[in-house]
Amino acid sequence: MKTLLKELGIKTLNSGVYAGHWINKPDGDTIVSINPYNETEIAAVLSASKKDYEKVVSNSLEVFSKWRMYPAPKRGEIMRQISLEFRKHKKALGTLISLETGKILAEGEGEVQEMIDIADFAVGLSRQLCGFTMHSEREKHRMYEQWHPLGAIGVITAFNFPGAVWAWNAMIAAVCGDTIIWKPSAKVPLTAIAVQNIINPVLEKNGFAGVMNLIIGGGETIGEYLIHDKRIPLISATGSFVMGRRVGSVVGERLGRTILELGGNNAAIIMDDANIDLTVRAVVFGAVGTAGQRCTTTRRLVVQENILEQLTNKIKKAYASIKIGNPLEKGILMGPLIDKQAVDNMMIALEKIKNQGGSIIYGGSRLKNKKGYFVEPALVLAKKEMPILQEETFAPILYLIAFRDIKEAIEVHNNVPQGLSSAMFTKSLINAETFLSHEGSDCGIANINIGTSGAEIGGAFGGEKDTGGGREAGSDAWKAYMRRQTTTINFSNKMPLAQGIKFGD
């Protein structure tokens, strides 16, 4: 482990503040990163104070004035260089992500691949920040729209994807000409420091140290500073609904912008004509991947009643074969939850399930024979009226709910406050198109014959309702990081008014 940490620049005690340079001794509290596999300390981080926060913001604003004038394709070239650095450190960074979050190594390295992919996407995007041209109703006038960089933006990320979600925001925002202030989750500070160490030499070599900055601290301190700061025009925040409501209300009050990626209570509808073997593979990964700690985790399985028993038996058999243990070991499919609180929350949810009439038909126990925050994934036969189905428990609990016809299935599917990801498994074109139509899924993501997890970076990622409504990553999500300007040029010697208005002579 020492070799790994050394490669990524991780020390026993680290600075958690970068403002164009590392601030050696930030004035905030010490944060300890704990390995959720064995509950041991990995390393410690000195977090930021209010004084350190001001240094980061001041530096970001100063660098922005220069960075926004650097041509977008040249900004894209710097993203290409960053992509190469991520490739060089993929194994080490992926291992650190697994070590710090508890997700299995394949998922840790997969997360770094996402970072590589979005950096590559940003390279192409750097030549496609396009506006429209429009015909003017006035003679010898030209109209068009253009997009300008927004400013120094705040990016608040959660523990479960400590690198990828930052990259979705940072790579796109940087190509758009913005500078970035990153506040990662205090549960996984080392990944953020490692990422900062990887990108710093590239930015420094190109004369733009401080385009991407880091400020580690608690949500009640650094997070509050960020969301209240009128100098920060956009806050992109990933986390719980409670956190998102706080961010949205505070930033909205000052008329700032937000991108909110909040909870998901994702469901997959399984029709009786579905390919069962394909369905089981997708469902198991969707429900158990990252130990159920993805915002796109499959939490509800809405199953046509005549195949419920068959599908349940197959999922139970698949669950019984899942190897739980050290996420860095080959063959392990599920690691620990992030911390004790996550385990406690799962146990509380399982008690609620029993009290509300649900039946736990597989798993759900703490694994007390293992040190670390280990649980068994749980399967629950649920009734659609159970109040807990309205909640997102960030743990591997999968509810199975029976339905009669597609109309009932969609009603059950949509009857939750959240609206992130959704799926249907069917061979019927009619079923599939109904699910994807206006009367179908009300989520930001809707899939056919693939699970709710595993979104590609080419599409815009995000959800509706209590999920927040924001979009990140691909498609035209870049527009959130820029300001639109409509421009009209008069190249005549006259001053005609729009709508044919006559004013004076």
Buried (B, 14 or more C-beta within 10 A) or exposed (E): EEEBBEBBBBEEEBBBBBBBBBBEEBEBBEBEBBBBBEEEEBBBBBBBBEEBBBBBBBBBBBBBEEBBEBEBEEBBEBBBBBBEBBBEBBBBBBBBBBBBBBBBBBBBBBBBBBBBBBBBBBBEBBEEBEBEEEEBEBEEBBBBEBBEBBBBBBBBBBBBBBBBBBBBBBBBBBBBBBBBBBBBBBBBBBBBBBBBBBBBEBBEEBEBBBBBBBBBBBBEBBBBBBBEBEBBBBBBBBBBBEBBBBBBEBBEEEEBBBBBBBBBBBBBBBBBEBEBEEBBEBBBBBBBBBBBBBBBBBBBBBBBEEBBEEBBEBBEEBBEEBEBBBBBEEEBBBBBBBBEEBBBBBBEBBEBBEEBEBEBBBBBEBBEEBEBBBBBBBBBBBEBEBEBBEBBBBBBBBBBBBBEEBEBBBEBBBEBEBBBBBBBBBEBEEBBEBBBEEEBBBBBBBBBBBBBBBBEBEBBBBBBBBBBBBBBBBEEBBBBBBBEEEEEEBEEEEEBEEEEEEEEE
